Amino acid sequence: MSELLYSWGKYPYAPQTAHTFYWRNELQNQITRLTDAYGSTLPYGNGRSYGDSCLAISSQALHMRSLDRFIHVDWQKGTVLAEAGVTLAEILALAIPHGWFLCVTPGTQFATLGGAIANDVHGKNHHMRGTFGNHIRRFGLVRSDQGMLTCSLTENSDLYASTIGGLGLTGIIAWTEIQLMPISSSQIDTSVVRFSNLAEFFTLSAELDHQHEYSVAWIDCLAKDNNAGRGVFIVGDHAPYGPLEIETHHKMSIPLTPCFSLINNLSLRAFNETYWRFHPPKQTFKRSSYDSFFYPLDSLLHWNRIYGRKGFQQYQCVIPDAAAESATKELLKIIAKSGQGSFLAVLKRCGNIASPGLMSFPLPGTSLALDFPQNPSLAALFDRLDKIVHEAGGRLYPAKDAHMNGIDFRKAYPAWEKLEALRDPSLMSRFWKRVIL
Ligand SMILES: Cc1cc2nc3c(=O)[nH]c(=O)nc-3n(C[C@H](O)[C@H](O)[C@H](O)COP(=O)(O)OP(=O)(O)OC[C@H]3O[C@@H](n4cnc5c(N)ncnc54)[C@H](O)[C@@H]3O)c2cc1C
């Protein structure tokens, strides 16, 4: 029997039949075969997208993970040419001992190269290096109507721009060449300080972001009144000396999905209070492994199961600088009042480095991301949040989304028409059908 695939949030619950293959030259035939049999398909990387952007409308997905070979590496220049199913963890395992690191990494190393390009992912150094798309030299794209095309800034440049952040709709990325950045150590020098309100967050961000490669904040989404907007500000840099080591900690795993979510208002409130108090009021420095700095969640395999059978949704928006403080304050007020949310709440200032991708999510401003156990009251809560985001000129992140309406999407991403014009007619996701058709 074929393996079933899901999105990370398991909401909407739409199991996908996995179609696996092993060679790049099989790709075009696979697309044609699935389109003839089911009407359309969609590439699926490693299912680290939360909502429905990685779900095929036909529920028949082309599983890319088995395209996992390295094709060429150059340790003088720090370039890697690899198949699209290679994960970021696999790249790090190869590159770190040679003194190279990913220029941009999201908060999971289990994303594939293809998935990282299709969502044009960003990380804690967006203010310094932009998105993943800023570091792609070229890629091979297989289309049902044109076969394999090489795409770069100078070759098939329209498809290059629309595939970066193109949600897997312009063709299947078979391979890609990326640029890495040099490091002297795999460890990260970090500094942590807690803040008491949003104004302090913005002051810290203005003062520290430009001094550090990485910057991010945890925020207590349930804190109200005098404590509203409190959190922990974290900055980091690659250590100037130290070992170049791959982290191979034993990973724990959530073995099964409970019937109901283990996250509730009481457990969350107690946890947030303890976590905030645990952090120092004065800036404190320490050296940590790259693994615990970038990928704390990856150390607990299948952590998405703690949300139970109904799954969960992540709400991630970015608000332009002009309205960032007031709109974020309003969003947090509504969330705290609702008593919903999760421990995983992240605030991050994005920079102004433009992505080569047409549909990239970040813009100069502040991004807020947090998880919510799925329940019937979420729709009304998200409606209220969406209104604030759109009035502030912000937008939601398709990689995390399972609810945004088409009108908001098309307004926030005016380049959608160019993407639709270049979409491979054989590829269609549940997300795209929801927001476009
Ligand atoms: C714990 C956690 C932390 C995260 N942190 C961040 C973060 O900090 N920043 C951020 O930006 N994102 C973050 N994400 C989201 C994640 O990085 C993205 O959703 C990423 O795209 C997932 O990659 P994937 O390989 O699992 O792709 P999937 O989720 O399987 O697919 C994502 C998209 O890529 C397309 N796709 C996959 N392979 C190909 C291919 N070969 N060719 C063309 N299209 C393809 C799919 O059709 C789909 O549209 C996080 C996710 C998790 C679970």
The ligand as a Tripos MOL2 file, in Angstrom:
@<TRIPOS>MOLECULE
LIG
   53    58     1     0     0
SMALL
NO_CHARGES

@<TRIPOS>ATOM
      1 C1          9.3100   23.4440   13.2540 C.3       1 LIG1
      2 C2          9.1630   24.2560   11.9930 C.ar      1 LIG1
      3 C3          9.8010   25.4780   11.9140 C.ar      1 LIG1
      4 C4          9.7020   26.2420   10.7580 C.ar      1 LIG1
      5 N1         10.3310   27.4530   10.7170 N.ar      1 LIG1
      6 C5         10.2730   28.2040    9.6070 C.ar      1 LIG1
      7 C6         10.9670   29.4300    9.5210 C.ar      1 LIG1
      8 O1         11.6510   29.8450   10.4560 O.2       1 LIG1
      9 N2         10.8850   30.1310    8.3630 N.ar      1 LIG1
     10 C7         10.1610   29.6790    7.2940 C.ar      1 LIG1
     11 O2         10.1500   30.3550    6.2740 O.2       1 LIG1
     12 N3          9.5010   28.5150    7.3480 N.ar      1 LIG1
     13 C8          9.5340   27.7730    8.4770 C.ar      1 LIG1
     14 N4          8.8720   26.5770    8.5220 N.ar      1 LIG1
     15 C9          8.1190   26.1290    7.3440 C.3       1 LIG1
     16 C10         8.9580   25.2460    6.4250 C.3       1 LIG1
     17 O3         10.3010   25.6660    6.3980 O.3       1 LIG1
     18 C11         8.4210   25.3620    5.0140 C.3       1 LIG1
     19 O4          7.0660   25.0350    4.9930 O.3       1 LIG1
     20 C12         9.1770   24.4980    3.9970 C.3       1 LIG1
     21 O5          8.7590   24.8790    2.7220 O.3       1 LIG1
     22 C13         8.9180   23.0200    4.2030 C.3       1 LIG1
     23 O6          9.6770   22.2810    3.2670 O.3       1 LIG1
     24 P1          9.2960   20.7840    2.8740 P.3       1 LIG1
     25 O7         10.4510   20.2120    2.1400 O.co2     1 LIG1
     26 O8          8.8020   20.0380    4.0370 O.co2     1 LIG1
     27 O9          8.1610   21.0310    1.8030 O.3       1 LIG1
     28 P2          6.5990   20.7010    1.8480 P.3       1 LIG1
     29 O10         6.0400   21.2870    3.0790 O.co2     1 LIG1
     30 O11         6.3580   19.2690    1.5960 O.co2     1 LIG1
     31 O12         6.1050   21.5440    0.6000 O.3       1 LIG1
     32 C14         6.1770   22.9390    0.6240 C.3       1 LIG1
     33 C15         5.9310   23.5080   -0.7580 C.3       1 LIG1
     34 O13         7.0340   23.1520   -1.5700 O.3       1 LIG1
     35 C16         6.5670   22.5510   -2.7750 C.3       1 LIG1
     36 N5          7.6370   21.6310   -3.1690 N.ar      1 LIG1
     37 C17         8.2190   20.6510   -2.4400 C.ar      1 LIG1
     38 N6          9.1820   20.0480   -3.1610 N.ar      1 LIG1
     39 C18         9.2190   20.6590   -4.3650 C.ar      1 LIG1
     40 C19         9.9830   20.4730   -5.5530 C.ar      1 LIG1
     41 N7         10.9390   19.5430   -5.6340 N.pl3     1 LIG1
     42 N8          9.7160   21.2760   -6.6070 N.ar      1 LIG1
     43 C20         8.7800   22.2490   -6.5400 C.ar      1 LIG1
     44 N9          8.0270   22.4680   -5.4460 N.ar      1 LIG1
     45 C21         8.2460   21.6700   -4.3750 C.ar      1 LIG1
     46 C22         5.2610   21.8960   -2.3920 C.3       1 LIG1
     47 O14         4.4140   21.7220   -3.5020 O.3       1 LIG1
     48 C23         4.7000   22.9320   -1.4290 C.3       1 LIG1
     49 O15         4.0590   23.9630   -2.1420 O.3       1 LIG1
     50 C24         8.9440   25.7750    9.6590 C.ar      1 LIG1
     51 C25         8.3090   24.5330    9.7360 C.ar      1 LIG1
     52 C26         8.4230   23.7790   10.8940 C.ar      1 LIG1
     53 C27         7.7140   22.4430   10.9660 C.3       1 LIG1
@<TRIPOS>BOND
     1     1     2 1
     2     2     3 ar
     3     2    52 ar
     4     3     4 ar
     5     4     5 ar
     6     4    50 ar
     7     5     6 ar
     8     6     7 ar
     9     6    13 1
    10     7     8 2
    11     7     9 ar
    12     9    10 ar
    13    10    11 2
    14    10    12 ar
    15    12    13 ar
    16    13    14 ar
    17    14    15 1
    18    14    50 ar
    19    15    16 1
    20    16    17 1
    21    16    18 1
    22    18    19 1
    23    18    20 1
    24    20    21 1
    25    20    22 1
    26    22    23 1
    27    23    24 1
    28    24    25 2
    29    24    26 1
    30    24    27 1
    31    27    28 1
    32    28    29 2
    33    28    30 1
    34    28    31 1
    35    31    32 1
    36    32    33 1
    37    33    34 1
    38    33    48 1
    39    34    35 1
    40    35    36 1
    41    35    46 1
    42    36    37 ar
    43    36    45 ar
    44    37    38 ar
    45    38    39 ar
    46    39    40 ar
    47    39    45 ar
    48    40    41 1
    49    40    42 ar
    50    42    43 ar
    51    43    44 ar
    52    44    45 ar
    53    46    47 1
    54    46    48 1
    55    48    49 1
    56    50    51 ar
    57    51    52 ar
    58    52    53 1
@<TRIPOS>SUBSTRUCTURE
     1 LIG1         1 GROUP 0 **** ****
